[in-house]
Each structure stands twice: as C-alpha cells, then as structure tokens.
Amino acid sequence: AYVFFSSPVSKDFVSNIKNDTSVLPRIGALRE
C-alpha cells in the first residue's frame, strides 16, 4: 500500500480520494 503513496500517481490518487469520500475508510485500512 505504501508504494502507491510514494509513487508519482499518488497525486492523482489523492484527487480521487477528495472526489470520493467513501474511499477514505478503505485508505485508512490500508495504511494501518
């Protein structure tokens, strides 16, 4: 999961999170 946050696509990934708050719980689970 950390690979996504350290990769260049993370910026686009964050944009998707901001547009879809329903994915936030999913991200929290991955970061745990």
mmCIF entry with sequence, helices, sheets and N, C-alpha, C, O atoms, coordinates in Angstrom:
data_MODEL
# 
_entry.id   MODEL 
# 
_entity.id                         1 
_entity.type                       polymer 
_entity.pdbx_number_of_molecules   1 
# 
_entity_poly.entity_id                      1 
_entity_poly.type                           'polypeptide(L)' 
_entity_poly.nstd_linkage                   no 
_entity_poly.nstd_monomer                   no 
_entity_poly.pdbx_seq_one_letter_code       AYVFFSSPVSKDFVSNIKNDTSVLPRIGALRE 
_entity_poly.pdbx_seq_one_letter_code_can   AYVFFSSPVSKDFVSNIKNDTSVLPRIGALRE 
_entity_poly.pdbx_strand_id                 A 
# 
loop_
_entity_poly_seq.entity_id 
_entity_poly_seq.num 
_entity_poly_seq.mon_id 
_entity_poly_seq.hetero 
1 1  ALA n 
1 2  TYR n 
1 3  VAL n 
1 4  PHE n 
1 5  PHE n 
1 6  SER n 
1 7  SER n 
1 8  PRO n 
1 9  VAL n 
1 10 SER n 
1 11 LYS n 
1 12 ASP n 
1 13 PHE n 
1 14 VAL n 
1 15 SER n 
1 16 ASN n 
1 17 ILE n 
1 18 LYS n 
1 19 ASN n 
1 20 ASP n 
1 21 THR n 
1 22 SER n 
1 23 VAL n 
1 24 LEU n 
1 25 PRO n 
1 26 ARG n 
1 27 ILE n 
1 28 GLY n 
1 29 ALA n 
1 30 LEU n 
1 31 ARG n 
1 32 GLU n 
# 
_struct_asym.id          A 
_struct_asym.entity_id   1 
# 
loop_
_struct_conf.conf_type_id 
_struct_conf.id 
_struct_conf.pdbx_PDB_helix_id 
_struct_conf.beg_label_comp_id 
_struct_conf.beg_label_asym_id 
_struct_conf.beg_label_seq_id 
_struct_conf.pdbx_beg_PDB_ins_code 
_struct_conf.end_label_comp_id 
_struct_conf.end_label_asym_id 
_struct_conf.end_label_seq_id 
_struct_conf.pdbx_end_PDB_ins_code 
_struct_conf.beg_auth_comp_id 
_struct_conf.beg_auth_asym_id 
_struct_conf.beg_auth_seq_id 
_struct_conf.end_auth_comp_id 
_struct_conf.end_auth_asym_id 
_struct_conf.end_auth_seq_id 
_struct_conf.pdbx_PDB_helix_class 
_struct_conf.details 
_struct_conf.pdbx_PDB_helix_length 
HELX_P HELX_P1 AA1 TYR A 2  ? SER A 6  ? TYR A 2  SER A 6  1 ? 5  
HELX_P HELX_P2 AA2 SER A 10 ? ASN A 19 ? SER A 10 ASN A 19 1 ? 10 
HELX_P HELX_P3 AA3 THR A 21 ? VAL A 23 ? THR A 21 VAL A 23 5 ? 3  
HELX_P HELX_P4 AA4 LEU A 24 ? ARG A 31 ? LEU A 24 ARG A 31 1 ? 8  
# 
_struct_conf_type.id          HELX_P 
_struct_conf_type.criteria    ? 
_struct_conf_type.reference   ? 
# 
loop_
_atom_site.group_PDB 
_atom_site.id 
_atom_site.type_symbol 
_atom_site.label_atom_id 
_atom_site.label_alt_id 
_atom_site.label_comp_id 
_atom_site.label_asym_id 
_atom_site.label_entity_id 
_atom_site.label_seq_id 
_atom_site.pdbx_PDB_ins_code 
_atom_site.Cartn_x 
_atom_site.Cartn_y 
_atom_site.Cartn_z 
_atom_site.occupancy 
_atom_site.B_iso_or_equiv 
_atom_site.pdbx_formal_charge 
_atom_site.auth_seq_id 
_atom_site.auth_comp_id 
_atom_site.auth_asym_id 
_atom_site.auth_atom_id 
_atom_site.pdbx_PDB_model_num 
ATOM 1   N N  . ALA A 1 1  ? 0.836   -1.207 0.000  1.00 0.00 ? 1  ALA A N  1 
ATOM 2   C CA . ALA A 1 1  ? 0.000   0.000  0.000  1.00 0.00 ? 1  ALA A CA 1 
ATOM 3   C C  . ALA A 1 1  ? 0.872   1.259  0.000  1.00 0.00 ? 1  ALA A C  1 
ATOM 4   O O  . ALA A 1 1  ? 0.526   2.262  -0.624 1.00 0.00 ? 1  ALA A O  1 
ATOM 5   N N  . TYR A 1 2  ? 2.002   1.197  0.704  1.00 0.00 ? 2  TYR A N  1 
ATOM 6   C CA . TYR A 1 2  ? 2.880   2.369  0.793  1.00 0.00 ? 2  TYR A CA 1 
ATOM 7   C C  . TYR A 1 2  ? 3.468   2.741  -0.561 1.00 0.00 ? 2  TYR A C  1 
ATOM 8   O O  . TYR A 1 2  ? 3.819   3.898  -0.791 1.00 0.00 ? 2  TYR A O  1 
ATOM 9   N N  . VAL A 1 3  ? 3.577   1.763  -1.455 1.00 0.00 ? 3  VAL A N  1 
ATOM 10  C CA . VAL A 1 3  ? 4.133   2.016  -2.788 1.00 0.00 ? 3  VAL A CA 1 
ATOM 11  C C  . VAL A 1 3  ? 3.298   3.066  -3.509 1.00 0.00 ? 3  VAL A C  1 
ATOM 12  O O  . VAL A 1 3  ? 3.840   3.938  -4.189 1.00 0.00 ? 3  VAL A O  1 
ATOM 13  N N  . PHE A 1 4  ? 1.964   2.981  -3.358 1.00 0.00 ? 4  PHE A N  1 
ATOM 14  C CA . PHE A 1 4  ? 1.080   3.929  -4.029 1.00 0.00 ? 4  PHE A CA 1 
ATOM 15  C C  . PHE A 1 4  ? 1.328   5.354  -3.530 1.00 0.00 ? 4  PHE A C  1 
ATOM 16  O O  . PHE A 1 4  ? 1.295   6.304  -4.313 1.00 0.00 ? 4  PHE A O  1 
ATOM 17  N N  . PHE A 1 5  ? 1.572   5.496  -2.250 1.00 0.00 ? 5  PHE A N  1 
ATOM 18  C CA . PHE A 1 5  ? 1.767   6.821  -1.671 1.00 0.00 ? 5  PHE A CA 1 
ATOM 19  C C  . PHE A 1 5  ? 3.117   7.414  -2.047 1.00 0.00 ? 5  PHE A C  1 
ATOM 20  O O  . PHE A 1 5  ? 3.284   8.634  -2.061 1.00 0.00 ? 5  PHE A O  1 
ATOM 21  N N  . SER A 1 6  ? 4.076   6.555  -2.351 1.00 0.00 ? 6  SER A N  1 
ATOM 22  C CA . SER A 1 6  ? 5.417   7.037  -2.689 1.00 0.00 ? 6  SER A CA 1 
ATOM 23  C C  . SER A 1 6  ? 5.613   7.171  -4.196 1.00 0.00 ? 6  SER A C  1 
ATOM 24  O O  . SER A 1 6  ? 6.652   7.644  -4.658 1.00 0.00 ? 6  SER A O  1 
ATOM 25  N N  . SER A 1 7  ? 4.600   6.749  -4.961 1.00 0.00 ? 7  SER A N  1 
ATOM 26  C CA . SER A 1 7  ? 4.715   6.815  -6.420 1.00 0.00 ? 7  SER A CA 1 
ATOM 27  C C  . SER A 1 7  ? 4.121   8.113  -6.948 1.00 0.00 ? 7  SER A C  1 
ATOM 28  O O  . SER A 1 7  ? 3.295   8.728  -6.273 1.00 0.00 ? 7  SER A O  1 
ATOM 29  N N  . PRO A 1 8  ? 4.525   8.543  -8.143 1.00 0.00 ? 8  PRO A N  1 
ATOM 30  C CA . PRO A 1 8  ? 4.025   9.789  -8.746 1.00 0.00 ? 8  PRO A CA 1 
ATOM 31  C C  . PRO A 1 8  ? 2.505   9.808  -8.901 1.00 0.00 ? 8  PRO A C  1 
ATOM 32  O O  . PRO A 1 8  ? 1.899   10.879 -8.905 1.00 0.00 ? 8  PRO A O  1 
ATOM 33  N N  . VAL A 1 9  ? 1.892   8.645  -9.027 1.00 0.00 ? 9  VAL A N  1 
ATOM 34  C CA . VAL A 1 9  ? 0.445   8.575  -9.229 1.00 0.00 ? 9  VAL A CA 1 
ATOM 35  C C  . VAL A 1 9  ? -0.311  8.991  -7.967 1.00 0.00 ? 9  VAL A C  1 
ATOM 36  O O  . VAL A 1 9  ? -1.524  9.196  -8.001 1.00 0.00 ? 9  VAL A O  1 
ATOM 37  N N  . SER A 1 10 ? 0.413   9.115  -6.857 1.00 0.00 ? 10 SER A N  1 
ATOM 38  C CA . SER A 1 10 ? -0.218  9.461  -5.589 1.00 0.00 ? 10 SER A CA 1 
ATOM 39  C C  . SER A 1 10 ? -1.020  10.760 -5.685 1.00 0.00 ? 10 SER A C  1 
ATOM 40  O O  . SER A 1 10 ? -2.078  10.882 -5.068 1.00 0.00 ? 10 SER A O  1 
ATOM 41  N N  . LYS A 1 11 ? -0.526  11.723 -6.449 1.00 0.00 ? 11 LYS A N  1 
ATOM 42  C CA . LYS A 1 11 ? -1.244  12.997 -6.588 1.00 0.00 ? 11 LYS A CA 1 
ATOM 43  C C  . LYS A 1 11 ? -2.617  12.777 -7.207 1.00 0.00 ? 11 LYS A C  1 
ATOM 44  O O  . LYS A 1 11 ? -3.609  13.330 -6.733 1.00 0.00 ? 11 LYS A O  1 
ATOM 45  N N  . ASP A 1 12 ? -2.677  11.971 -8.266 1.00 0.00 ? 12 ASP A N  1 
ATOM 46  C CA . ASP A 1 12 ? -3.953  11.676 -8.904 1.00 0.00 ? 12 ASP A CA 1 
ATOM 47  C C  . ASP A 1 12 ? -4.806  10.829 -7.966 1.00 0.00 ? 12 ASP A C  1 
ATOM 48  O O  . ASP A 1 12 ? -6.030  10.953 -7.927 1.00 0.00 ? 12 ASP A O  1 
ATOM 49  N N  . PHE A 1 13 ? -4.126  9.963  -7.208 1.00 0.00 ? 13 PHE A N  1 
ATOM 50  C CA . PHE A 1 13 ? -4.813  9.096  -6.255 1.00 0.00 ? 13 PHE A CA 1 
ATOM 51  C C  . PHE A 1 13 ? -5.506  9.931  -5.187 1.00 0.00 ? 13 PHE A C  1 
ATOM 52  O O  . PHE A 1 13 ? -6.648  9.664  -4.812 1.00 0.00 ? 13 PHE A O  1 
ATOM 53  N N  . VAL A 1 14 ? -4.791  10.951 -4.702 1.00 0.00 ? 14 VAL A N  1 
ATOM 54  C CA . VAL A 1 14 ? -5.348  11.844 -3.678 1.00 0.00 ? 14 VAL A CA 1 
ATOM 55  C C  . VAL A 1 14 ? -6.547  12.600 -4.234 1.00 0.00 ? 14 VAL A C  1 
ATOM 56  O O  . VAL A 1 14 ? -7.530  12.820 -3.527 1.00 0.00 ? 14 VAL A O  1 
ATOM 57  N N  . SER A 1 15 ? -6.466  12.995 -5.495 1.00 0.00 ? 15 SER A N  1 
ATOM 58  C CA . SER A 1 15 ? -7.573  13.719 -6.128 1.00 0.00 ? 15 SER A CA 1 
ATOM 59  C C  . SER A 1 15 ? -8.817  12.848 -6.146 1.00 0.00 ? 15 SER A C  1 
ATOM 60  O O  . SER A 1 15 ? -9.925  13.333 -5.919 1.00 0.00 ? 15 SER A O  1 
ATOM 61  N N  . ASN A 1 16 ? -8.633  11.562 -6.418 1.00 0.00 ? 16 ASN A N  1 
ATOM 62  C CA . ASN A 1 16 ? -9.763  10.637 -6.446 1.00 0.00 ? 16 ASN A CA 1 
ATOM 63  C C  . ASN A 1 16 ? -10.360 10.499 -5.055 1.00 0.00 ? 16 ASN A C  1 
ATOM 64  O O  . ASN A 1 16 ? -11.577 10.386 -4.906 1.00 0.00 ? 16 ASN A O  1 
ATOM 65  N N  . ILE A 1 17 ? -9.509  10.506 -4.037 1.00 0.00 ? 17 ILE A N  1 
ATOM 66  C CA . ILE A 1 17 ? -9.986  10.399 -2.660 1.00 0.00 ? 17 ILE A CA 1 
ATOM 67  C C  . ILE A 1 17 ? -10.840 11.614 -2.306 1.00 0.00 ? 17 ILE A C  1 
ATOM 68  O O  . ILE A 1 17 ? -11.898 11.479 -1.691 1.00 0.00 ? 17 ILE A O  1 
ATOM 69  N N  . LYS A 1 18 ? -10.383 12.784 -2.691 1.00 0.00 ? 18 LYS A N  1 
ATOM 70  C CA . LYS A 1 18 ? -11.119 14.010 -2.382 1.00 0.00 ? 18 LYS A CA 1 
ATOM 71  C C  . LYS A 1 18 ? -12.468 14.029 -3.097 1.00 0.00 ? 18 LYS A C  1 
ATOM 72  O O  . LYS A 1 18 ? -13.442 14.585 -2.589 1.00 0.00 ? 18 LYS A O  1 
ATOM 73  N N  . ASN A 1 19 ? -12.517 13.411 -4.288 1.00 0.00 ? 19 ASN A N  1 
ATOM 74  C CA . ASN A 1 19 ? -13.761 13.375 -5.052 1.00 0.00 ? 19 ASN A CA 1 
ATOM 75  C C  . ASN A 1 19 ? -14.672 12.247 -4.584 1.00 0.00 ? 19 ASN A C  1 
ATOM 76  O O  . ASN A 1 19 ? -15.868 12.256 -4.872 1.00 0.00 ? 19 ASN A O  1 
ATOM 77  N N  . ASP A 1 20 ? -14.113 11.274 -3.863 1.00 0.00 ? 20 ASP A N  1 
ATOM 78  C CA . ASP A 1 20 ? -14.903 10.129 -3.405 1.00 0.00 ? 20 ASP A CA 1 
ATOM 79  C C  . ASP A 1 20 ? -14.563 9.841  -1.942 1.00 0.00 ? 20 ASP A C  1 
ATOM 80  O O  . ASP A 1 20 ? -13.669 9.049  -1.646 1.00 0.00 ? 20 ASP A O  1 
ATOM 81  N N  . THR A 1 21 ? -15.288 10.494 -1.033 1.00 0.00 ? 21 THR A N  1 
ATOM 82  C CA . THR A 1 21 ? -15.002 10.344 0.396  1.00 0.00 ? 21 THR A CA 1 
ATOM 83  C C  . THR A 1 21 ? -15.267 8.927  0.883  1.00 0.00 ? 21 THR A C  1 
ATOM 84  O O  . THR A 1 21 ? -14.796 8.545  1.954  1.00 0.00 ? 21 THR A O  1 
ATOM 85  N N  . SER A 1 22 ? -16.017 8.141  0.111  1.00 0.00 ? 22 SER A N  1 
ATOM 86  C CA . SER A 1 22 ? -16.338 6.775  0.524  1.00 0.00 ? 22 SER A CA 1 
ATOM 87  C C  . SER A 1 22 ? -15.104 5.886  0.504  1.00 0.00 ? 22 SER A C  1 
ATOM 88  O O  . SER A 1 22 ? -15.105 4.803  1.091  1.00 0.00 ? 22 SER A O  1 
ATOM 89  N N  . VAL A 1 23 ? -14.037 6.345  -0.178 1.00 0.00 ? 23 VAL A N  1 
ATOM 90  C CA . VAL A 1 23 ? -12.810 5.550  -0.271 1.00 0.00 ? 23 VAL A CA 1 
ATOM 91  C C  . VAL A 1 23 ? -11.892 5.806  0.925  1.00 0.00 ? 23 VAL A C  1 
ATOM 92  O O  . VAL A 1 23 ? -10.937 5.060  1.144  1.00 0.00 ? 23 VAL A O  1 
ATOM 93  N N  . LEU A 1 24 ? -12.174 6.854  1.696  1.00 0.00 ? 24 LEU A N  1 
ATOM 94  C CA . LEU A 1 24 ? -11.330 7.192  2.844  1.00 0.00 ? 24 LEU A CA 1 
ATOM 95  C C  . LEU A 1 24 ? -11.182 6.039  3.842  1.00 0.00 ? 24 LEU A C  1 
ATOM 96  O O  . LEU A 1 24 ? -10.058 5.737  4.244  1.00 0.00 ? 24 LEU A O  1 
ATOM 97  N N  . PRO A 1 25 ? -12.262 5.392  4.253  1.00 0.00 ? 25 PRO A N  1 
ATOM 98  C CA . PRO A 1 25 ? -12.137 4.261  5.196  1.00 0.00 ? 25 PRO A CA 1 
ATOM 99  C C  . PRO A 1 25 ? -11.261 3.166  4.621  1.00 0.00 ? 25 PRO A C  1 
ATOM 100 O O  . PRO A 1 25 ? -10.532 2.494  5.351  1.00 0.00 ? 25 PRO A O  1 
ATOM 101 N N  . ARG A 1 26 ? -11.334 2.986  3.310  1.00 0.00 ? 26 ARG A N  1 
ATOM 102 C CA . ARG A 1 26 ? -10.540 1.955  2.642  1.00 0.00 ? 26 ARG A CA 1 
ATOM 103 C C  . ARG A 1 26 ? -9.048  2.302  2.737  1.00 0.00 ? 26 ARG A C  1 
ATOM 104 O O  . ARG A 1 26 ? -8.215  1.426  2.972  1.00 0.00 ? 26 ARG A O  1 
ATOM 105 N N  . ILE A 1 27 ? -8.719  3.585  2.552  1.00 0.00 ? 27 ILE A N  1 
ATOM 106 C CA . ILE A 1 27 ? -7.332  4.041  2.626  1.00 0.00 ? 27 ILE A CA 1 
ATOM 107 C C  . ILE A 1 27 ? -6.812  3.881  4.053  1.00 0.00 ? 27 ILE A C  1 
ATOM 108 O O  . ILE A 1 27 ? -5.679  3.449  4.265  1.00 0.00 ? 27 ILE A O  1 
ATOM 109 N N  . GLY A 1 28 ? -7.635  4.229  5.012  1.00 0.00 ? 28 GLY A N  1 
ATOM 110 C CA . GLY A 1 28 ? -7.235  4.110  6.412  1.00 0.00 ? 28 GLY A CA 1 
ATOM 111 C C  . GLY A 1 28 ? -6.894  2.672  6.756  1.00 0.00 ? 28 GLY A C  1 
ATOM 112 O O  . GLY A 1 28 ? -5.951  2.415  7.504  1.00 0.00 ? 28 GLY A O  1 
ATOM 113 N N  . ALA A 1 29 ? -7.658  1.735  6.213  1.00 0.00 ? 29 ALA A N  1 
ATOM 114 C CA . ALA A 1 29 ? -7.410  0.317  6.476  1.00 0.00 ? 29 ALA A CA 1 
ATOM 115 C C  . ALA A 1 29 ? -6.078  -0.107 5.872  1.00 0.00 ? 29 ALA A C  1 
ATOM 116 O O  . ALA A 1 29 ? -5.350  -0.909 6.458  1.00 0.00 ? 29 ALA A O  1 
ATOM 117 N N  . LEU A 1 30 ? -5.759  0.439  4.686  1.00 0.00 ? 30 LEU A N  1 
ATOM 118 C CA . LEU A 1 30 ? -4.512  0.073  4.012  1.00 0.00 ? 30 LEU A CA 1 
ATOM 119 C C  . LEU A 1 30 ? -3.301  0.630  4.756  1.00 0.00 ? 30 LEU A C  1 
ATOM 120 O O  . LEU A 1 30 ? -2.250  -0.008 4.813  1.00 0.00 ? 30 LEU A O  1 
ATOM 121 N N  . ARG A 1 31 ? -3.455  1.816  5.321  1.00 0.00 ? 31 ARG A N  1 
ATOM 122 C CA . ARG A 1 31 ? -2.329  2.474  5.990  1.00 0.00 ? 31 ARG A CA 1 
ATOM 123 C C  . ARG A 1 31 ? -2.063  1.859  7.362  1.00 0.00 ? 31 ARG A C  1 
ATOM 124 O O  . ARG A 1 31 ? -0.960  1.987  7.893  1.00 0.00 ? 31 ARG A O  1 
ATOM 125 N N  . GLU A 1 32 ? -3.049  1.204  7.930  1.00 0.00 ? 32 GLU A N  1 
ATOM 126 C CA . GLU A 1 32 ? -2.884  0.591  9.267  1.00 0.00 ? 32 GLU A CA 1 
ATOM 127 C C  . GLU A 1 32 ? -1.908  -0.564 9.222  1.00 0.00 ? 32 GLU A C  1 
ATOM 128 O O  . GLU A 1 32 ? -1.648  -1.193 10.248 1.00 0.00 ? 32 GLU A O  1 
# 
